[in-house]
């Protein structure tokens, strides 16, 4: 899988999926839903948790 930034639509989806993260979804599960690598998602879920 090649590297690519999240699109604006994917960023919106990620915001919507933050609720799932708070409910216990892992970065891997969210990444699977977005069809992205979990390394792309994990830092964003950590940023949201800490900030």
mmCIF file as Biopython writes it, N, C-alpha, C and O atoms, coordinates in Angstrom:
data_model
#
loop_
_atom_site.group_PDB
_atom_site.id
_atom_site.type_symbol
_atom_site.label_atom_id
_atom_site.label_alt_id
_atom_site.label_comp_id
_atom_site.label_asym_id
_atom_site.label_entity_id
_atom_site.label_seq_id
_atom_site.pdbx_PDB_ins_code
_atom_site.Cartn_x
_atom_site.Cartn_y
_atom_site.Cartn_z
_atom_site.occupancy
_atom_site.B_iso_or_equiv
_atom_site.auth_seq_id
_atom_site.auth_asym_id
_atom_site.pdbx_PDB_model_num
ATOM 1   N N  . UNK A ? 1  ? 0.847   -1.172 0.000  1.0 0.0 1  A 1 
ATOM 2   C CA . UNK A ? 1  ? 0.000   0.000  0.000  1.0 0.0 1  A 1 
ATOM 3   C C  . UNK A ? 1  ? 0.894   1.238  0.000  1.0 0.0 1  A 1 
ATOM 4   O O  . UNK A ? 1  ? 1.797   1.345  0.830  1.0 0.0 1  A 1 
ATOM 5   N N  . UNK A ? 2  ? 0.658   2.158  -0.905 1.0 0.0 2  A 1 
ATOM 6   C CA . UNK A ? 2  ? 1.471   3.358  -0.968 1.0 0.0 2  A 1 
ATOM 7   C C  . UNK A ? 2  ? 0.920   4.422  -0.021 1.0 0.0 2  A 1 
ATOM 8   O O  . UNK A ? 2  ? -0.243  4.374  0.379  1.0 0.0 2  A 1 
ATOM 9   N N  . UNK A ? 3  ? 1.767   5.374  0.328  1.0 0.0 3  A 1 
ATOM 10  C CA . UNK A ? 3  ? 1.382   6.430  1.262  1.0 0.0 3  A 1 
ATOM 11  C C  . UNK A ? 3  ? 0.563   7.490  0.547  1.0 0.0 3  A 1 
ATOM 12  O O  . UNK A ? 3  ? 0.877   7.880  -0.577 1.0 0.0 3  A 1 
ATOM 13  N N  . UNK A ? 4  ? -0.480  7.950  1.202  1.0 0.0 4  A 1 
ATOM 14  C CA . UNK A ? 4  ? -1.291  9.050  0.678  1.0 0.0 4  A 1 
ATOM 15  C C  . UNK A ? 4  ? -1.934  9.772  1.859  1.0 0.0 4  A 1 
ATOM 16  O O  . UNK A ? 4  ? -2.331  9.147  2.842  1.0 0.0 4  A 1 
ATOM 17  N N  . UNK A ? 5  ? -2.029  11.084 1.749  1.0 0.0 5  A 1 
ATOM 18  C CA . UNK A ? 5  ? -2.683  11.858 2.799  1.0 0.0 5  A 1 
ATOM 19  C C  . UNK A ? 5  ? -4.174  11.547 2.817  1.0 0.0 5  A 1 
ATOM 20  O O  . UNK A ? 5  ? -4.745  11.095 1.825  1.0 0.0 5  A 1 
ATOM 21  N N  . UNK A ? 6  ? -4.792  11.801 3.971  1.0 0.0 6  A 1 
ATOM 22  C CA . UNK A ? 6  ? -6.236  11.643 4.060  1.0 0.0 6  A 1 
ATOM 23  C C  . UNK A ? 6  ? -6.912  12.759 3.280  1.0 0.0 6  A 1 
ATOM 24  O O  . UNK A ? 6  ? -6.491  13.914 3.348  1.0 0.0 6  A 1 
ATOM 25  N N  . UNK A ? 7  ? -7.941  12.420 2.551  1.0 0.0 7  A 1 
ATOM 26  C CA . UNK A ? 7  ? -8.707  13.428 1.827  1.0 0.0 7  A 1 
ATOM 27  C C  . UNK A ? 7  ? -9.612  14.172 2.815  1.0 0.0 7  A 1 
ATOM 28  O O  . UNK A ? 7  ? -9.767  13.753 3.962  1.0 0.0 7  A 1 
ATOM 29  N N  . UNK A ? 8  ? -10.195 15.260 2.366  1.0 0.0 8  A 1 
ATOM 30  C CA . UNK A ? 8  ? -11.114 16.017 3.217  1.0 0.0 8  A 1 
ATOM 31  C C  . UNK A ? 8  ? -12.283 15.133 3.633  1.0 0.0 8  A 1 
ATOM 32  O O  . UNK A ? 8  ? -12.723 15.179 4.782  1.0 0.0 8  A 1 
ATOM 33  N N  . UNK A ? 9  ? -12.779 14.341 2.712  1.0 0.0 9  A 1 
ATOM 34  C CA . UNK A ? 9  ? -13.897 13.442 3.018  1.0 0.0 9  A 1 
ATOM 35  C C  . UNK A ? 9  ? -13.480 12.426 4.076  1.0 0.0 9  A 1 
ATOM 36  O O  . UNK A ? 9  ? -14.243 12.149 5.001  1.0 0.0 9  A 1 
ATOM 37  N N  . UNK A ? 10 ? -12.281 11.871 3.949  1.0 0.0 10 A 1 
ATOM 38  C CA . UNK A ? 10 ? -11.803 10.900 4.925  1.0 0.0 10 A 1 
ATOM 39  C C  . UNK A ? 10 ? -11.599 11.543 6.294  1.0 0.0 10 A 1 
ATOM 40  O O  . UNK A ? 10 ? -11.838 10.910 7.322  1.0 0.0 10 A 1 
ATOM 41  N N  . UNK A ? 11 ? -11.157 12.803 6.308  1.0 0.0 11 A 1 
ATOM 42  C CA . UNK A ? 11 ? -11.007 13.500 7.592  1.0 0.0 11 A 1 
ATOM 43  C C  . UNK A ? 11 ? -12.366 13.668 8.262  1.0 0.0 11 A 1 
ATOM 44  O O  . UNK A ? 11 ? -12.482 13.539 9.481  1.0 0.0 11 A 1 
ATOM 45  N N  . UNK A ? 12 ? -13.386 13.953 7.468  1.0 0.0 12 A 1 
ATOM 46  C CA . UNK A ? 12 ? -14.744 14.049 8.023  1.0 0.0 12 A 1 
ATOM 47  C C  . UNK A ? 12 ? -15.190 12.692 8.551  1.0 0.0 12 A 1 
ATOM 48  O O  . UNK A ? 12 ? -15.787 12.602 9.623  1.0 0.0 12 A 1 
ATOM 49  N N  . UNK A ? 13 ? -14.898 11.636 7.791  1.0 0.0 13 A 1 
ATOM 50  C CA . UNK A ? 13 ? -15.255 10.291 8.238  1.0 0.0 13 A 1 
ATOM 51  C C  . UNK A ? 13 ? -14.527 9.968  9.536  1.0 0.0 13 A 1 
ATOM 52  O O  . UNK A ? 13 ? -15.097 9.365  10.445 1.0 0.0 13 A 1 
ATOM 53  N N  . UNK A ? 14 ? -13.266 10.375 9.613  1.0 0.0 14 A 1 
ATOM 54  C CA . UNK A ? 14 ? -12.484 10.112 10.814 1.0 0.0 14 A 1 
ATOM 55  C C  . UNK A ? 14 ? -13.110 10.818 12.011 1.0 0.0 14 A 1 
ATOM 56  O O  . UNK A ? 14 ? -13.171 10.254 13.103 1.0 0.0 14 A 1 
ATOM 57  N N  . UNK A ? 15 ? -13.570 12.037 11.814 1.0 0.0 15 A 1 
ATOM 58  C CA . UNK A ? 15 ? -14.251 12.743 12.909 1.0 0.0 15 A 1 
ATOM 59  C C  . UNK A ? 15 ? -15.494 11.977 13.348 1.0 0.0 15 A 1 
ATOM 60  O O  . UNK A ? 15 ? -15.774 11.870 14.542 1.0 0.0 15 A 1 
ATOM 61  N N  . UNK A ? 16 ? -16.231 11.451 12.388 1.0 0.0 16 A 1 
ATOM 62  C CA . UNK A ? 16 ? -17.424 10.678 12.731 1.0 0.0 16 A 1 
ATOM 63  C C  . UNK A ? 16 ? -17.054 9.379  13.434 1.0 0.0 16 A 1 
ATOM 64  O O  . UNK A ? 16 ? -17.777 8.915  14.315 1.0 0.0 16 A 1 
ATOM 65  N N  . UNK A ? 17 ? -15.927 8.795  13.042 1.0 0.0 17 A 1 
ATOM 66  C CA . UNK A ? 17 ? -15.517 7.536  13.639 1.0 0.0 17 A 1 
ATOM 67  C C  . UNK A ? 17 ? -14.839 7.724  14.995 1.0 0.0 17 A 1 
ATOM 68  O O  . UNK A ? 17 ? -14.575 6.744  15.692 1.0 0.0 17 A 1 
ATOM 69  N N  . UNK A ? 18 ? -14.552 8.980  15.382 1.0 0.0 18 A 1 
ATOM 70  C CA . UNK A ? 18 ? -13.996 9.231  16.712 1.0 0.0 18 A 1 
ATOM 71  C C  . UNK A ? 18 ? -14.940 8.717  17.785 1.0 0.0 18 A 1 
ATOM 72  O O  . UNK A ? 18 ? -14.499 8.222  18.823 1.0 0.0 18 A 1 
ATOM 73  N N  . UNK A ? 19 ? -16.222 8.832  17.539 1.0 0.0 19 A 1 
ATOM 74  C CA . UNK A ? 19 ? -17.209 8.322  18.490 1.0 0.0 19 A 1 
ATOM 75  C C  . UNK A ? 19 ? -17.016 6.815  18.663 1.0 0.0 19 A 1 
ATOM 76  O O  . UNK A ? 19 ? -17.110 6.297  19.776 1.0 0.0 19 A 1 
ATOM 77  N N  . UNK A ? 20 ? -16.750 6.123  17.577 1.0 0.0 20 A 1 
ATOM 78  C CA . UNK A ? 20 ? -16.500 4.681  17.652 1.0 0.0 20 A 1 
ATOM 79  C C  . UNK A ? 20 ? -15.225 4.406  18.437 1.0 0.0 20 A 1 
ATOM 80  O O  . UNK A ? 20 ? -15.156 3.441  19.198 1.0 0.0 20 A 1 
ATOM 81  N N  . UNK A ? 21 ? -14.217 5.252  18.253 1.0 0.0 21 A 1 
ATOM 82  C CA . UNK A ? 21 ? -12.967 5.095  18.993 1.0 0.0 21 A 1 
ATOM 83  C C  . UNK A ? 21 ? -13.233 5.236  20.487 1.0 0.0 21 A 1 
ATOM 84  O O  . UNK A ? 21 ? -12.703 4.474  21.296 1.0 0.0 21 A 1 
ATOM 85  N N  . UNK A ? 22 ? -14.058 6.217  20.846 1.0 0.0 22 A 1 
ATOM 86  C CA . UNK A ? 22 ? -14.412 6.404  22.255 1.0 0.0 22 A 1 
ATOM 87  C C  . UNK A ? 22 ? -15.205 5.197  22.788 1.0 0.0 22 A 1 
ATOM 88  O O  . UNK A ? 22 ? -15.174 4.902  23.983 1.0 0.0 22 A 1 
ATOM 89  N N  . UNK A ? 23 ? -15.904 4.518  21.893 1.0 0.0 23 A 1 
ATOM 90  C CA . UNK A ? 23 ? -16.668 3.334  22.287 1.0 0.0 23 A 1 
ATOM 91  C C  . UNK A ? 23 ? -15.815 2.065  22.306 1.0 0.0 23 A 1 
ATOM 92  O O  . UNK A ? 23 ? -16.304 0.981  22.623 1.0 0.0 23 A 1 
ATOM 93  N N  . UNK A ? 24 ? -14.540 2.216  21.965 1.0 0.0 24 A 1 
ATOM 94  C CA . UNK A ? 24 ? -13.643 1.076  22.066 1.0 0.0 24 A 1 
ATOM 95  C C  . UNK A ? 24 ? -13.102 0.526  20.761 1.0 0.0 24 A 1 
ATOM 96  O O  . UNK A ? 24 ? -12.348 -0.447 20.773 1.0 0.0 24 A 1 
ATOM 97  N N  . UNK A ? 25 ? -13.469 1.126  19.630 1.0 0.0 25 A 1 
ATOM 98  C CA . UNK A ? 25 ? -12.903 0.680  18.355 1.0 0.0 25 A 1 
ATOM 99  C C  . UNK A ? 25 ? -11.408 0.981  18.362 1.0 0.0 25 A 1 
ATOM 100 O O  . UNK A ? 25 ? -10.978 2.010  18.883 1.0 0.0 25 A 1 
ATOM 101 N N  . UNK A ? 26 ? -10.632 0.094  17.789 1.0 0.0 26 A 1 
ATOM 102 C CA . UNK A ? 26 ? -9.196  0.314  17.688 1.0 0.0 26 A 1 
ATOM 103 C C  . UNK A ? 26 ? -8.869  1.096  16.419 1.0 0.0 26 A 1 
ATOM 104 O O  . UNK A ? 26 ? -9.694  1.217  15.513 1.0 0.0 26 A 1 
ATOM 105 N N  . UNK A ? 27 ? -7.650  1.621  16.375 1.0 0.0 27 A 1 
ATOM 106 C CA . UNK A ? 27 ? -7.194  2.321  15.169 1.0 0.0 27 A 1 
ATOM 107 C C  . UNK A ? 27 ? -7.227  1.388  13.970 1.0 0.0 27 A 1 
ATOM 108 O O  . UNK A ? 27 ? -7.516  1.823  12.855 1.0 0.0 27 A 1 
ATOM 109 N N  . UNK A ? 28 ? -6.935  0.117  14.182 1.0 0.0 28 A 1 
ATOM 110 C CA . UNK A ? 28 ? -6.969  -0.865 13.084 1.0 0.0 28 A 1 
ATOM 111 C C  . UNK A ? 28 ? -8.378  -1.033 12.534 1.0 0.0 28 A 1 
ATOM 112 O O  . UNK A ? 28 ? -8.565  -1.117 11.320 1.0 0.0 28 A 1 
ATOM 113 N N  . UNK A ? 29 ? -9.367  -1.083 13.416 1.0 0.0 29 A 1 
ATOM 114 C CA . UNK A ? 29 ? -10.754 -1.238 12.968 1.0 0.0 29 A 1 
ATOM 115 C C  . UNK A ? 29 ? -11.217 0.000  12.203 1.0 0.0 29 A 1 
ATOM 116 O O  . UNK A ? 29 ? -11.891 -0.105 11.178 1.0 0.0 29 A 1 
ATOM 117 N N  . UNK A ? 30 ? -10.845 1.170  12.714 1.0 0.0 30 A 1 
ATOM 118 C CA . UNK A ? 30 ? -11.202 2.416  12.026 1.0 0.0 30 A 1 
ATOM 119 C C  . UNK A ? 30 ? -10.509 2.471  10.670 1.0 0.0 30 A 1 
ATOM 120 O O  . UNK A ? 30 ? -11.121 2.855  9.673  1.0 0.0 30 A 1 
ATOM 121 N N  . UNK A ? 31 ? -9.235  2.088  10.631 1.0 0.0 31 A 1 
ATOM 122 C CA . UNK A ? 31 ? -8.484  2.081  9.376  1.0 0.0 31 A 1 
ATOM 123 C C  . UNK A ? 31 ? -9.118  1.137  8.365  1.0 0.0 31 A 1 
ATOM 124 O O  . UNK A ? 31 ? -9.217  1.452  7.179  1.0 0.0 31 A 1 
ATOM 125 N N  . UNK A ? 32 ? -9.544  -0.018 8.846  1.0 0.0 32 A 1 
ATOM 126 C CA . UNK A ? 32 ? -10.202 -0.983 7.954  1.0 0.0 32 A 1 
ATOM 127 C C  . UNK A ? 32 ? -11.471 -0.365 7.362  1.0 0.0 32 A 1 
ATOM 128 O O  . UNK A ? 32 ? -11.761 -0.546 6.179  1.0 0.0 32 A 1 
ATOM 129 N N  . UNK A ? 33 ? -12.221 0.363  8.189  1.0 0.0 33 A 1 
ATOM 130 C CA . UNK A ? 33 ? -13.450 1.006  7.727  1.0 0.0 33 A 1 
ATOM 131 C C  . UNK A ? 33 ? -13.154 2.054  6.654  1.0 0.0 33 A 1 
ATOM 132 O O  . UNK A ? 33 ? -13.912 2.197  5.694  1.0 0.0 33 A 1 
ATOM 133 N N  . UNK A ? 34 ? -12.038 2.792  6.821  1.0 0.0 34 A 1 
ATOM 134 C CA . UNK A ? 34 ? -11.643 3.822  5.853  1.0 0.0 34 A 1 
ATOM 135 C C  . UNK A ? 34 ? -10.813 3.258  4.694  1.0 0.0 34 A 1 
ATOM 136 O O  . UNK A ? 34 ? -10.491 3.971  3.743  1.0 0.0 34 A 1 
ATOM 137 N N  . UNK A ? 35 ? -10.474 1.972  4.789  1.0 0.0 35 A 1 
ATOM 138 C CA . UNK A ? 35 ? -9.600  1.323  3.796  1.0 0.0 35 A 1 
ATOM 139 C C  . UNK A ? 35 ? -8.238  2.024  3.729  1.0 0.0 35 A 1 
ATOM 140 O O  . UNK A ? 35 ? -7.709  2.309  2.655  1.0 0.0 35 A 1 
ATOM 141 N N  . UNK A ? 36 ? -7.698  2.288  4.917  1.0 0.0 36 A 1 
ATOM 142 C CA . UNK A ? 36 ? -6.377  2.905  5.069  1.0 0.0 36 A 1 
ATOM 143 C C  . UNK A ? 36 ? -5.545  2.079  6.026  1.0 0.0 36 A 1 
ATOM 144 O O  . UNK A ? 36 ? -6.074  1.262  6.779  1.0 0.0 36 A 1 
ATOM 145 N N  . UNK A ? 37 ? -4.246  2.293  5.995  1.0 0.0 37 A 1 
ATOM 146 C CA . UNK A ? 37 ? -3.344  1.609  6.906  1.0 0.0 37 A 1 
ATOM 147 C C  . UNK A ? 37 ? -3.529  2.177  8.309  1.0 0.0 37 A 1 
ATOM 148 O O  . UNK A ? 37 ? -3.751  3.376  8.477  1.0 0.0 37 A 1 
ATOM 149 N N  . UNK A ? 38 ? -3.434  1.305  9.319  1.0 0.0 38 A 1 
ATOM 150 C CA . UNK A ? 38 ? -3.653  1.779  10.682 1.0 0.0 38 A 1 
ATOM 151 C C  . UNK A ? 38 ? -2.602  2.786  11.137 1.0 0.0 38 A 1 
ATOM 152 O O  . UNK A ? 38 ? -2.862  3.567  12.052 1.0 0.0 38 A 1 
ATOM 153 N N  . UNK A ? 39 ? -1.422  2.788  10.520 1.0 0.0 39 A 1 
ATOM 154 C CA . UNK A ? 39 ? -0.411  3.796  10.857 1.0 0.0 39 A 1 
ATOM 155 C C  . UNK A ? 39 ? -0.876  5.199  10.462 1.0 0.0 39 A 1 
ATOM 156 O O  . UNK A ? 39 ? -0.413  6.188  11.030 1.0 0.0 39 A 1 
ATOM 157 N N  . UNK A ? 40 ? -1.780  5.289  9.499  1.0 0.0 40 A 1 
ATOM 158 C CA . UNK A ? 40 ? -2.331  6.582  9.096  1.0 0.0 40 A 1 
ATOM 159 C C  . UNK A ? 40 ? -3.340  7.071  10.130 1.0 0.0 40 A 1 
ATOM 160 O O  . UNK A ? 40 ? -3.462  8.273  10.366 1.0 0.0 40 A 1 
ATOM 161 N N  . UNK A ? 41 ? -4.049  6.153  10.736 1.0 0.0 41 A 1 
ATOM 162 C CA . UNK A ? 41 ? -5.141  6.493  11.659 1.0 0.0 41 A 1 
ATOM 163 C C  . UNK A ? 41 ? -4.658  6.654  13.092 1.0 0.0 41 A 1 
ATOM 164 O O  . UNK A ? 41 ? -5.095  7.570  13.788 1.0 0.0 41 A 1 
ATOM 165 N N  . UNK A ? 42 ? -3.773  5.788  13.540 1.0 0.0 42 A 1 
ATOM 166 C CA . UNK A ? 42 ? -3.365  5.757  14.950 1.0 0.0 42 A 1 
ATOM 167 C C  . UNK A ? 42 ? -2.889  7.112  15.489 1.0 0.0 42 A 1 
ATOM 168 O O  . UNK A ? 42 ? -3.327  7.511  16.569 1.0 0.0 42 A 1 
ATOM 169 N N  . UNK A ? 43 ? -2.014  7.831  14.785 1.0 0.0 43 A 1 
ATOM 170 C CA . UNK A ? 43 ? -1.582  9.126  15.339 1.0 0.0 43 A 1 
ATOM 171 C C  . UNK A ? 43 ? -2.737  10.115 15.499 1.0 0.0 43 A 1 
ATOM 172 O O  . UNK A ? 43 ? -2.733  10.928 16.423 1.0 0.0 43 A 1 
ATOM 173 N N  . UNK A ? 44 ? -3.711  10.050 14.617 1.0 0.0 44 A 1 
ATOM 174 C CA . UNK A ? 44 ? -4.847  10.971 14.687 1.0 0.0 44 A 1 
ATOM 175 C C  . UNK A ? 44 ? -5.756  10.642 15.860 1.0 0.0 44 A 1 
ATOM 176 O O  . UNK A ? 44 ? -6.291  11.543 16.504 1.0 0.0 44 A 1 
ATOM 177 N N  . UNK A ? 45 ? -5.932  9.349  16.143 1.0 0.0 45 A 1 
ATOM 178 C CA . UNK A ? 45 ? -6.754  8.991  17.292 1.0 0.0 45 A 1 
ATOM 179 C C  . UNK A ? 45 ? -6.036  9.351  18.586 1.0 0.0 45 A 1 
ATOM 180 O O  . UNK A ? 45 ? -6.679  9.726  19.567 1.0 0.0 45 A 1 
ATOM 181 N N  . UNK A ? 46 ? -4.710  9.242  18.599 1.0 0.0 46 A 1 
ATOM 182 C CA . UNK A ? 46 ? -3.940  9.626  19.788 1.0 0.0 46 A 1 
ATOM 183 C C  . UNK A ? 46 ? -3.983  11.147 19.973 1.0 0.0 46 A 1 
ATOM 184 O O  . UNK A ? 46 ? -4.118  11.629 21.098 1.0 0.0 46 A 1 
ATOM 185 N N  . UNK A ? 47 ? -3.869  11.908 18.868 1.0 0.0 47 A 1 
ATOM 186 C CA . UNK A ? 47 ? -3.922  13.372 18.954 1.0 0.0 47 A 1 
ATOM 187 C C  . UNK A ? 47 ? -5.267  13.798 19.521 1.0 0.0 47 A 1 
ATOM 188 O O  . UNK A ? 47 ? -5.328  14.684 20.374 1.0 0.0 47 A 1 
ATOM 189 N N  . UNK A ? 48 ? -6.335  13.184 19.061 1.0 0.0 48 A 1 
ATOM 190 C CA . UNK A ? 48 ? -7.670  13.540 19.522 1.0 0.0 48 A 1 
ATOM 191 C C  . UNK A ? 48 ? -7.830  13.197 21.007 1.0 0.0 48 A 1 
ATOM 192 O O  . UNK A ? 48 ? -8.489  13.923 21.751 1.0 0.0 48 A 1 
ATOM 193 N N  . UNK A ? 49 ? -7.224  12.091 21.424 1.0 0.0 49 A 1 
ATOM 194 C CA . UNK A ? 49 ? -7.339  11.670 22.812 1.0 0.0 49 A 1 
ATOM 195 C C  . UNK A ? 49 ? -6.585  12.638 23.734 1.0 0.0 49 A 1 
ATOM 196 O O  . UNK A ? 49 ? -7.063  12.977 24.817 1.0 0.0 49 A 1 
ATOM 197 N N  . UNK A ? 50 ? -5.393  13.080 23.285 1.0 0.0 50 A 1 
ATOM 198 C CA . UNK A ? 50 ? -4.543  13.927 24.117 1.0 0.0 50 A 1 
ATOM 199 C C  . UNK A ? 50 ? -4.859  15.409 23.976 1.0 0.0 50 A 1 
ATOM 200 O O  . UNK A ? 50 ? -4.507  16.194 24.857 1.0 0.0 50 A 1 
ATOM 201 N N  . UNK A ? 51 ? -5.510  15.808 22.899 1.0 0.0 51 A 1 
ATOM 202 C CA . UNK A ? 51 ? -5.687  17.232 22.665 1.0 0.0 51 A 1 
ATOM 203 C C  . UNK A ? 51 ? -7.028  17.643 22.398 1.0 0.0 51 A 1 
ATOM 204 O O  . UNK A ? 51 ? -7.280  18.829 22.187 1.0 0.0 51 A 1 
#
